[in-house]
Amino acid sequence: LTIVKMDADANPVTPAQYRVTGLPTMNLYYKGEVVRSIVGVRPKSAILTELSEHTA
């Protein structure tokens, strides 16, 4: 699992390309396709729960 952080204000084209409409947004990709998208502030435990089904 690789996590990348980017500045959406400094790079407005990239969020538009990926149809990011809210911040923060975390997209999980598998073979180039989004398999999970998490939008908004969430507790760490909630994020780990949502990602656990894809990281086994």
Distance bins in CASP14 RR format, pairs under 12 A and 6 or more apart:
PFRMAT RR
TARGET T0000
AUTHOR 0000-0000-0000
RMODE 2
METHOD distances of the structure
MODEL  1
1 26 0 0 0 0 0 1 0 0 0 0 0
1 28 0 0 0 0 1 0 0 0 0 0 0
1 29 0 0 0 0 0 1 0 0 0 0 0
1 30 0 0 0 0 0 1 0 0 0 0 0
1 36 0 0 0 0 0 1 0 0 0 0 0
1 47 0 0 0 0 0 1 0 0 0 0 0
1 48 0 0 0 0 0 1 0 0 0 0 0
1 51 1 0 0 1 0 0 0 0 0 0 0
1 52 0 0 0 0 0 1 0 0 0 0 0
1 54 0 0 0 0 1 0 0 0 0 0 0
1 55 1 0 1 0 0 0 0 0 0 0 0
1 56 0 0 0 0 0 1 0 0 0 0 0
2 26 0 0 0 0 0 1 0 0 0 0 0
2 27 0 0 0 0 0 1 0 0 0 0 0
2 28 0 0 0 0 0 1 0 0 0 0 0
2 29 0 0 0 0 1 0 0 0 0 0 0
2 55 0 0 0 0 0 1 0 0 0 0 0
3 24 0 0 0 0 0 1 0 0 0 0 0
3 26 1 0 0 1 0 0 0 0 0 0 0
3 27 0 0 0 0 0 1 0 0 0 0 0
3 28 0 0 0 0 1 0 0 0 0 0 0
3 29 0 0 0 0 0 1 0 0 0 0 0
3 38 0 0 0 0 0 1 0 0 0 0 0
3 47 0 0 0 0 0 1 0 0 0 0 0
3 51 0 0 0 0 0 1 0 0 0 0 0
3 55 0 0 0 0 0 1 0 0 0 0 0
4 11 0 0 0 0 0 1 0 0 0 0 0
4 14 0 0 0 0 0 1 0 0 0 0 0
4 18 0 0 0 0 0 1 0 0 0 0 0
4 25 0 0 0 0 0 1 0 0 0 0 0
4 26 0 0 0 0 1 0 0 0 0 0 0
4 27 0 0 0 0 1 0 0 0 0 0 0
4 28 0 0 0 0 0 1 0 0 0 0 0
4 29 0 0 0 0 0 1 0 0 0 0 0
5 11 0 0 0 0 0 1 0 0 0 0 0
5 23 0 0 0 0 0 1 0 0 0 0 0
5 24 0 0 0 0 1 0 0 0 0 0 0
5 25 0 0 0 0 0 1 0 0 0 0 0
5 26 0 0 0 0 1 0 0 0 0 0 0
6 12 0 0 0 0 0 1 0 0 0 0 0
6 13 0 0 0 0 0 1 0 0 0 0 0
6 14 1 0 0 1 0 0 0 0 0 0 0
6 15 0 0 0 0 1 0 0 0 0 0 0
6 17 0 0 0 0 0 1 0 0 0 0 0
6 18 0 0 0 0 0 1 0 0 0 0 0
6 20 0 0 0 0 1 0 0 0 0 0 0
6 23 0 0 0 0 0 1 0 0 0 0 0
6 24 0 0 0 0 0 1 0 0 0 0 0
6 25 0 0 0 0 0 1 0 0 0 0 0
6 26 0 0 0 0 0 1 0 0 0 0 0
6 27 0 0 0 0 0 1 0 0 0 0 0
7 14 0 0 0 0 1 0 0 0 0 0 0
7 15 0 0 0 0 0 1 0 0 0 0 0
7 23 0 0 0 0 0 1 0 0 0 0 0
7 24 0 0 0 0 0 1 0 0 0 0 0
8 14 1 0 0 1 0 0 0 0 0 0 0
8 15 1 0 1 0 0 0 0 0 0 0 0
8 16 0 0 0 0 1 0 0 0 0 0 0
8 17 0 0 0 0 0 1 0 0 0 0 0
8 18 0 0 0 0 0 1 0 0 0 0 0
8 20 1 0 0 1 0 0 0 0 0 0 0
8 21 0 0 0 0 0 1 0 0 0 0 0
8 22 0 0 0 0 1 0 0 0 0 0 0
8 23 1 0 0 1 0 0 0 0 0 0 0
8 24 0 0 0 0 1 0 0 0 0 0 0
8 25 0 0 0 0 1 0 0 0 0 0 0
9 15 0 0 0 0 1 0 0 0 0 0 0
9 23 0 0 0 0 1 0 0 0 0 0 0
11 17 0 0 0 0 1 0 0 0 0 0 0
11 18 0 0 0 0 0 1 0 0 0 0 0
11 20 0 0 0 0 0 1 0 0 0 0 0
12 18 0 0 0 0 0 1 0 0 0 0 0
12 20 0 0 0 0 0 1 0 0 0 0 0
12 23 0 0 0 0 0 1 0 0 0 0 0
13 20 0 0 0 0 0 1 0 0 0 0 0
14 20 0 0 0 0 1 0 0 0 0 0 0
14 25 0 0 0 0 0 1 0 0 0 0 0
14 27 0 0 0 0 0 1 0 0 0 0 0
15 21 0 0 0 0 1 0 0 0 0 0 0
15 22 0 0 0 0 1 0 0 0 0 0 0
15 23 0 0 0 0 1 0 0 0 0 0 0
15 24 0 0 0 0 0 1 0 0 0 0 0
15 25 1 0 0 1 0 0 0 0 0 0 0
15 27 0 0 0 0 0 1 0 0 0 0 0
15 39 0 0 0 0 0 1 0 0 0 0 0
16 22 0 0 0 0 0 1 0 0 0 0 0
17 27 0 0 0 0 0 1 0 0 0 0 0
18 25 0 0 0 0 1 0 0 0 0 0 0
18 26 0 0 0 0 0 1 0 0 0 0 0
18 27 1 0 0 1 0 0 0 0 0 0 0
18 29 0 0 0 0 1 0 0 0 0 0 0
18 32 0 0 0 0 0 1 0 0 0 0 0
18 33 0 0 0 0 0 1 0 0 0 0 0
18 34 1 0 0 1 0 0 0 0 0 0 0
18 37 0 0 0 0 1 0 0 0 0 0 0
18 39 0 0 0 0 0 1 0 0 0 0 0
19 25 0 0 0 0 1 0 0 0 0 0 0
19 27 0 0 0 0 1 0 0 0 0 0 0
19 34 0 0 0 0 1 0 0 0 0 0 0
19 37 0 0 0 0 1 0 0 0 0 0 0
19 39 0 0 0 0 0 1 0 0 0 0 0
20 26 0 0 0 0 0 1 0 0 0 0 0
20 27 1 0 0 1 0 0 0 0 0 0 0
20 34 0 0 0 0 0 1 0 0 0 0 0
20 37 0 0 0 0 1 0 0 0 0 0 0
20 38 0 0 0 0 0 1 0 0 0 0 0
20 39 0 0 0 0 1 0 0 0 0 0 0
20 40 0 0 0 0 0 1 0 0 0 0 0
21 27 0 0 0 0 0 1 0 0 0 0 0
21 37 0 0 0 0 0 1 0 0 0 0 0
21 39 1 0 0 1 0 0 0 0 0 0 0
21 40 0 0 0 0 0 1 0 0 0 0 0
22 37 0 0 0 0 0 1 0 0 0 0 0
22 38 0 0 0 0 0 1 0 0 0 0 0
22 39 1 0 1 0 0 0 0 0 0 0 0
22 40 1 0 0 1 0 0 0 0 0 0 0
22 41 0 0 0 0 0 1 0 0 0 0 0
23 38 0 0 0 0 0 1 0 0 0 0 0
23 39 0 0 0 0 1 0 0 0 0 0 0
23 40 1 0 0 1 0 0 0 0 0 0 0
23 41 0 0 0 0 1 0 0 0 0 0 0
24 37 0 0 0 0 0 1 0 0 0 0 0
24 38 0 0 0 0 1 0 0 0 0 0 0
24 39 1 0 0 1 0 0 0 0 0 0 0
24 40 1 0 1 0 0 0 0 0 0 0 0
24 41 1 0 0 1 0 0 0 0 0 0 0
24 42 0 0 0 0 1 0 0 0 0 0 0
24 47 0 0 0 0 0 1 0 0 0 0 0
25 34 0 0 0 0 0 1 0 0 0 0 0
25 36 0 0 0 0 0 1 0 0 0 0 0
25 37 1 0 0 1 0 0 0 0 0 0 0
25 38 1 0 0 1 0 0 0 0 0 0 0
25 39 1 0 1 0 0 0 0 0 0 0 0
25 40 1 0 0 1 0 0 0 0 0 0 0
25 41 0 0 0 0 0 1 0 0 0 0 0
25 42 0 0 0 0 0 1 0 0 0 0 0
25 47 0 0 0 0 0 1 0 0 0 0 0
26 34 0 0 0 0 0 1 0 0 0 0 0
26 35 0 0 0 0 0 1 0 0 0 0 0
26 36 0 0 0 0 1 0 0 0 0 0 0
26 37 1 0 0 1 0 0 0 0 0 0 0
26 38 1 0 1 0 0 0 0 0 0 0 0
26 39 1 0 0 1 0 0 0 0 0 0 0
26 40 0 0 0 0 1 0 0 0 0 0 0
26 41 0 0 0 0 0 1 0 0 0 0 0
26 42 0 0 0 0 1 0 0 0 0 0 0
26 44 0 0 0 0 0 1 0 0 0 0 0
26 46 0 0 0 0 0 1 0 0 0 0 0
26 47 1 0 0 1 0 0 0 0 0 0 0
26 48 0 0 0 0 0 1 0 0 0 0 0
26 50 0 0 0 0 1 0 0 0 0 0 0
26 51 0 0 0 0 1 0 0 0 0 0 0
26 54 0 0 0 0 0 1 0 0 0 0 0
27 33 0 0 0 0 1 0 0 0 0 0 0
27 34 1 0 1 0 0 0 0 0 0 0 0
27 35 0 0 0 0 1 0 0 0 0 0 0
27 36 1 0 0 1 0 0 0 0 0 0 0
27 37 1 0 1 0 0 0 0 0 0 0 0
27 38 1 0 0 1 0 0 0 0 0 0 0
27 39 0 0 0 0 1 0 0 0 0 0 0
27 50 0 0 0 0 0 1 0 0 0 0 0
27 51 0 0 0 0 0 1 0 0 0 0 0
27 54 0 0 0 0 0 1 0 0 0 0 0
28 34 1 0 0 1 0 0 0 0 0 0 0
28 35 1 0 1 0 0 0 0 0 0 0 0
28 36 1 0 1 0 0 0 0 0 0 0 0
28 37 1 0 0 1 0 0 0 0 0 0 0
28 38 1 0 0 1 0 0 0 0 0 0 0
28 47 0 0 0 0 0 1 0 0 0 0 0
28 50 0 0 0 0 1 0 0 0 0 0 0
28 51 1 0 0 1 0 0 0 0 0 0 0
28 52 0 0 0 0 0 1 0 0 0 0 0
28 53 0 0 0 0 0 1 0 0 0 0 0
28 54 1 0 1 0 0 0 0 0 0 0 0
28 55 0 0 0 0 1 0 0 0 0 0 0
29 35 1 0 0 1 0 0 0 0 0 0 0
29 36 0 0 0 0 1 0 0 0 0 0 0
29 37 0 0 0 0 1 0 0 0 0 0 0
29 54 0 0 0 0 1 0 0 0 0 0 0
30 36 0 0 0 0 1 0 0 0 0 0 0
30 51 0 0 0 0 0 1 0 0 0 0 0
30 53 0 0 0 0 0 1 0 0 0 0 0
30 54 1 0 0 1 0 0 0 0 0 0 0
30 55 0 0 0 0 0 1 0 0 0 0 0
33 54 0 0 0 0 0 1 0 0 0 0 0
34 54 0 0 0 0 0 1 0 0 0 0 0
35 50 0 0 0 0 0 1 0 0 0 0 0
35 51 0 0 0 0 0 1 0 0 0 0 0
35 53 0 0 0 0 1 0 0 0 0 0 0
35 54 1 0 1 0 0 0 0 0 0 0 0
35 55 0 0 0 0 0 1 0 0 0 0 0
36 47 0 0 0 0 0 1 0 0 0 0 0
36 49 0 0 0 0 0 1 0 0 0 0 0
36 50 1 0 0 1 0 0 0 0 0 0 0
36 51 1 0 0 1 0 0 0 0 0 0 0
36 52 0 0 0 0 0 1 0 0 0 0 0
36 53 0 0 0 0 1 0 0 0 0 0 0
36 54 1 0 1 0 0 0 0 0 0 0 0
36 55 0 0 0 0 0 1 0 0 0 0 0
37 47 0 0 0 0 0 1 0 0 0 0 0
37 50 0 0 0 0 1 0 0 0 0 0 0
37 51 0 0 0 0 0 1 0 0 0 0 0
37 54 0 0 0 0 0 1 0 0 0 0 0
38 44 0 0 0 0 0 1 0 0 0 0 0
38 46 0 0 0 0 1 0 0 0 0 0 0
38 47 1 0 0 1 0 0 0 0 0 0 0
38 48 0 0 0 0 0 1 0 0 0 0 0
38 49 0 0 0 0 0 1 0 0 0 0 0
38 50 1 0 1 0 0 0 0 0 0 0 0
38 51 1 0 0 1 0 0 0 0 0 0 0
38 54 0 0 0 0 0 1 0 0 0 0 0
39 47 0 0 0 0 0 1 0 0 0 0 0
39 50 0 0 0 0 0 1 0 0 0 0 0
40 46 0 0 0 0 0 1 0 0 0 0 0
40 47 0 0 0 0 0 1 0 0 0 0 0
40 50 0 0 0 0 0 1 0 0 0 0 0
41 47 0 0 0 0 1 0 0 0 0 0 0
42 48 0 0 0 0 1 0 0 0 0 0 0
42 49 0 0 0 0 1 0 0 0 0 0 0
42 50 1 0 0 1 0 0 0 0 0 0 0
42 51 0 0 0 0 0 1 0 0 0 0 0
43 49 0 0 0 0 1 0 0 0 0 0 0
43 50 0 0 0 0 0 1 0 0 0 0 0
44 50 0 0 0 0 0 1 0 0 0 0 0
44 51 0 0 0 0 0 1 0 0 0 0 0
45 51 0 0 0 0 0 1 0 0 0 0 0
45 52 0 0 0 0 0 1 0 0 0 0 0
46 52 0 0 0 0 0 1 0 0 0 0 0
47 54 0 0 0 0 0 1 0 0 0 0 0
47 55 0 0 0 0 0 1 0 0 0 0 0
48 54 0 0 0 0 0 1 0 0 0 0 0
48 55 0 0 0 0 1 0 0 0 0 0 0
49 55 0 0 0 0 0 1 0 0 0 0 0
END
